[in-house]
């Protein structure tokens, strides 16, 4: 087992069968070594830095009906809200004053925010805060819209691939297309975004083969960011009675993703902190290097309920940043409030500059 982990650390790749074999034999000793090597690989690439992103969850409306999500269109008991563009700008102003230089705008797939509304909002944010990076997490849109949002100033786009299994994807996303999801990710990369993909661990029906395929897909896609979190059921969804994913299985996937895509930025997700009071710190020690404190107005935070028992819904933004900094330092890492671009993006810029000079 240790030979496989060290092979992955030194060469960055395993076969599908080797990954499945490894996942079936992750005892405490193997996990400890896996996490240690993932931590070492992250330190080789990014040092001890943990990048803080200011998260703004600006709409809980969604046109999709994903079986696991509390924001699904069929959940009639969900509390819905929309932040208007001036309110989103106010969140950015507060975050900028607190030192954040990346804002992550996240929502359900809400068609109220038209292409024009989003373009104007992005232009206003970048005009007022030109030294910041802007990340969008708004789901599937037309290719033309992706292009215009990029031209308006958006730097990054998060779009989890959710699962590499076509069968599982269609089961969980009845109104969506597995092939189109992957196509959107390629389009986003071709446009020039720093792109984030990722998946949940512990979904009902998910197998070790599926998880191996997730990791291999990520390695082939080579995204700038990889979001991996545990499945946590929501009481108002068809999967309300399903068992949650485990912290241990999720940490293993974080560590394997770090070793297979070593230059990626990987968040220690709020979902991990919701399952375990030290979940985010454990993820940092297993190869993650991003934390996303919430800048949304406190009055709406509980309404953005993807799953039950989400943490940090009542913290003031300043207090949240201070608390997280203390916890990050206590875990043995340093805080970086800068843009925190991916190493891949720097490599792409250098290559582009070199080609232009020729």
JOMOSUL-V616598 format. One record per residue. N is the residue number from 1. PHI is phi in whole degrees, -180 to 180 (999 if undefined). PSI is psi in whole degrees, 0 to 359 (NA if undefined). BURIAL is # if it has 24 or more other C-alpha atoms within 12 Angstrom, else .. Layout:
N_PHI_PSI_BURIAL ; N_PHI_PSI_BURIAL
This chain:
1_999_314_. ; 2_-64_330_. ; 3_-64_320_. ; 4_-64_316_# ; 5_-64_318_# ; 6_-70_328_# ; 7_-63_317_. ; 8_-65_319_# ; 9_-64_318_# ; 10_-84_328_. ; 11_-111_342_. ; 12_80_11_# ; 13_-154_146_# ; 14_-136_160_# ; 15_-77_167_. ; 16_-59_315_. ; 17_-64_322_. ; 18_-66_321_# ; 19_-65_315_# ; 20_-62_317_# ; 21_-60_316_. ; 22_-64_316_# ; 23_-63_331_# ; 24_-80_352_. ; 25_-131_34_. ; 26_-87_83_# ; 27_-84_180_. ; 28_-60_319_. ; 29_-67_318_. ; 30_-67_318_# ; 31_-60_316_# ; 32_-60_317_. ; 33_-69_321_# ; 34_-61_312_# ; 35_-64_321_# ; 36_-64_319_# ; 37_-71_325_# ; 38_-65_319_# ; 39_-63_318_# ; 40_-64_318_# ; 41_-64_318_# ; 42_-63_320_# ; 43_-67_326_# ; 44_-62_323_. ; 45_-89_315_# ; 46_-122_3_# ; 47_69_211_. ; 48_-98_16_# ; 49_-74_137_# ; 50_-118_120_# ; 51_-87_132_# ; 52_-99_130_# ; 53_-115_139_# ; 54_-88_113_# ; 55_-92_129_# ; 56_-123_107_# ; 57_-90_99_# ; 58_-99_352_# ; 59_-157_135_# ; 60_-103_8_# ; 61_-80_142_# ; 62_-150_136_# ; 63_-86_351_# ; 64_-89_168_# ; 65_-133_43_# ; 66_-60_134_# ; 67_-64_336_# ; 68_-98_352_# ; 69_-102_132_# ; 70_-68_343_# ; 71_-89_2_# ; 72_-55_147_# ; 73_-58_329_# ; 74_-79_353_. ; 75_-82_91_# ; 76_-72_346_. ; 77_-92_357_. ; 78_-67_139_# ; 79_-84_120_# ; 80_-103_149_# ; 81_-155_158_# ; 82_-136_131_# ; 83_-88_130_# ; 84_-76_158_. ; 85_-49_317_# ; 86_-62_327_. ; 87_-70_322_. ; 88_-65_319_# ; 89_-62_320_# ; 90_-61_321_. ; 91_-62_319_# ; 92_-64_319_# ; 93_-62_317_# ; 94_-63_315_# ; 95_-64_319_# ; 96_-63_319_# ; 97_-64_333_. ; 98_-87_357_# ; 99_106_359_# ; 100_-71_138_# ; 101_-124_11_# ; 102_-134_130_# ; 103_-114_135_# ; 104_-112_112_# ; 105_-96_113_# ; 106_-125_143_# ; 107_-158_170_# ; 108_-70_175_# ; 109_-79_90_# ; 110_-110_106_# ; 111_-69_351_. ; 112_-58_325_. ; 113_-84_92_# ; 114_-72_171_. ; 115_-55_316_# ; 116_-66_318_. ; 117_-61_315_. ; 118_-68_317_# ; 119_-59_313_# ; 120_-64_320_# ; 121_-63_313_# ; 122_-62_317_# ; 123_-62_320_# ; 124_-66_317_# ; 125_-63_314_# ; 126_-72_332_# ; 127_-69_321_. ; 128_-81_329_. ; 129_-130_69_# ; 130_-67_343_. ; 131_-94_13_. ; 132_-105_160_# ; 133_-102_143_# ; 134_-121_122_# ; 135_-109_134_# ; 136_-108_140_# ; 137_-139_81_# ; 138_-128_10_# ; 139_86_203_# ; 140_-85_132_# ; 141_-136_173_# ; 142_-67_151_. ; 143_-56_319_. ; 144_-61_322_. ; 145_-66_315_# ; 146_-55_316_# ; 147_-63_314_# ; 148_-68_323_# ; 149_-67_324_# ; 150_-66_315_# ; 151_-65_332_. ; 152_-74_341_# ; 153_132_358_# ; 154_-66_136_# ; 155_-101_325_# ; 156_-136_159_# ; 157_-143_125_# ; 158_-100_124_# ; 159_-148_91_# ; 160_-58_137_# ; 161_-76_345_# ; 162_77_306_# ; 163_-163_146_# ; 164_-86_0_# ; 165_-93_115_# ; 166_-57_319_# ; 167_-65_312_. ; 168_-66_321_# ; 169_-60_311_# ; 170_-67_327_. ; 171_-64_317_# ; 172_-83_339_# ; 173_-127_74_# ; 174_-62_337_. ; 175_-103_12_. ; 176_-127_171_# ; 177_-121_125_# ; 178_-57_313_# ; 179_-65_321_. ; 180_-69_326_. ; 181_-60_313_# ; 182_-66_322_# ; 183_-63_319_. ; 184_-60_319_# ; 185_-63_319_# ; 186_-67_320_# ; 187_-61_316_# ; 188_-61_319_# ; 189_-64_317_# ; 190_-65_326_. ; 191_-66_324_# ; 192_125_2_# ; 193_-63_150_# ; 194_-77_120_# ; 195_-110_140_# ; 196_-116_135_# ; 197_-124_186_# ; 198_155_182_# ; 199_-157_169_# ; 200_-102_151_# ; 201_-112_130_# ; 202_97_16_# ; 203_-62_143_# ; 204_-57_128_# ; 205_89_353_. ; 206_-75_138_# ; 207_-117_169_. ; 208_-62_326_# ; 209_-62_318_# ; 210_-61_316_# ; 211_-65_321_# ; 212_-62_318_# ; 213_-66_325_# ; 214_-59_312_# ; 215_-65_319_# ; 216_-69_323_# ; 217_-63_316_# ; 218_-62_320_# ; 219_-64_320_# ; 220_-71_320_. ; 221_-70_325_# ; 222_52_62_# ; 223_-75_164_# ; 224_-76_330_# ; 225_-134_147_# ; 226_-133_117_# ; 227_-104_118_# ; 228_-129_124_# ; 229_-141_164_# ; 230_-78_147_# ; 231_-70_127_# ; 232_-126_120_# ; 233_-69_149_# ; 234_-109_138_# ; 235_-67_343_# ; 236_-111_36_# ; 237_-130_165_# ; 238_-62_342_. ; 239_-101_22_# ; 240_-60_329_. ; 241_-93_2_. ; 242_-77_154_. ; 243_-73_144_. ; 244_-75_158_# ; 245_-67_163_# ; 246_-102_153_# ; 247_-63_322_# ; 248_-65_314_# ; 249_-66_323_# ; 250_-68_317_# ; 251_-62_323_# ; 252_-62_319_# ; 253_-68_322_# ; 254_-60_312_# ; 255_-64_317_# ; 256_-66_321_# ; 257_-62_320_# ; 258_-61_318_# ; 259_-74_330_# ; 260_-87_332_# ; 261_-131_73_# ; 262_-65_336_# ; 263_-94_9_# ; 264_-77_155_# ; 265_-92_129_# ; 266_-129_118_# ; 267_-77_146_# ; 268_-87_103_# ; 269_-76_155_# ; 270_-61_327_# ; 271_-62_322_# ; 272_-64_319_# ; 273_-68_336_# ; 274_-77_332_# ; 275_-82_329_# ; 276_-144_131_# ; 277_-60_338_. ; 278_-114_22_# ; 279_-61_319_# ; 280_-69_320_# ; 281_-63_320_# ; 282_-63_322_# ; 283_-67_320_# ; 284_-60_321_# ; 285_-75_350_# ; 286_-107_13_# ; 287_118_352_# ; 288_-76_160_# ; 289_-152_24_# ; 290_-136_142_# ; 291_-131_140_# ; 292_-120_88_# ; 293_-65_153_# ; 294_-90_125_# ; 295_-104_3_# ; 296_-65_152_# ; 297_-57_138_# ; 298_-57_327_. ; 299_-63_338_. ; 300_-110_353_# ; 301_-61_320_# ; 302_-68_341_# ; 303_-80_342_# ; 304_-89_71_# ; 305_-104_84_# ; 306_-68_328_# ; 307_-149_171_# ; 308_-80_153_# ; 309_64_38_# ; 310_-70_138_# ; 311_-88_170_# ; 312_64_33_# ; 313_-89_348_# ; 314_-121_9_. ; 315_-83_137_. ; 316_-65_146_. ; 317_-59_316_# ; 318_-65_316_. ; 319_-66_322_. ; 320_-63_314_# ; 321_-62_315_# ; 322_-61_316_. ; 323_-63_314_. ; 324_-65_321_# ; 325_-60_316_# ; 326_-60_317_. ; 327_-69_322_# ; 328_-66_316_# ; 329_-63_318_. ; 330_-64_331_. ; 331_-81_354_# ; 332_100_21_. ; 333_-124_166_# ; 334_-110_156_# ; 335_-99_134_# ; 336_-121_118_# ; 337_-94_4_# ; 338_-74_187_# ; 339_-59_321_# ; 340_63_51_# ; 341_-69_156_# ; 342_-73_154_# ; 343_-63_325_# ; 344_-60_319_# ; 345_-64_325_# ; 346_-67_321_. ; 347_-65_319_. ; 348_-64_318_. ; 349_-63_317_. ; 350_-64_319_. ; 351_-65_317_. ; 352_-63_317_. ; 353_-64_321_. ; 354_-66_319_. ; 355_-67_324_. ; 356_-68_329_. ; 357_-78_343_. ; 358_-80_NA_.
